[in-house]
Amino acid sequence: MRIGIGYDVHALAAGRKLMLGCIHFADSALGLSGHSDADVVAHAVCDALLGAVGLGDIGEHFPPGDDKWKDYPGKDFLSRVAVMVRERGFEISNIDCVVMCENVKLGQRKSEMAVAMAAALGIDPGRINVKATTFEKHGAVGRGEIISAQAIVAITG
């Protein structure tokens, strides 16, 4: 068994659609700025999986300066990383994520996020847990300037 941890953060910005955990939050007036779709949840999971197999981080495999990855969907990053994990003889056992945001209410969408990410990774949705927390109006998260996510994964092989 191997364990990996990942973290990502992006600033909220006008003119972008908000993608979290491979689903679109159409009711949000702001999205996340970034070169790709800036899905912090998917990116944190990618980093955790890459770390678990000893393959560095998402930026090494999908450089933000490369136009190939411009507006690239988080679900496709997840699919590519899942292939890398399996090519090294590992399977994804479970994923636990926490999304840190103040103004976007995740509520029942957390299970929708788990289902969407599981589909991208080719695993059962029961292997993914998504939690949400606020920063009680403190710091950049609390002021609604950024959204961040952290993920921990276990893989076996």
Secondary structure, DSSP 8 states (H G I E B T S, - for coil): -EEEEEEEEEEEETTS--EETTEE-TT-S-EE-SSS---HHHHHHHHHHHHHTT---HHHHS-TT-GGGTT--HHHHHHHHHHHHHHTT-EEEEEEEEEE-SS---TTHHHHHHHHHHHHHTS-GGGEEEEEE--TT-HHHHTTSEEEEEEEEEEE-
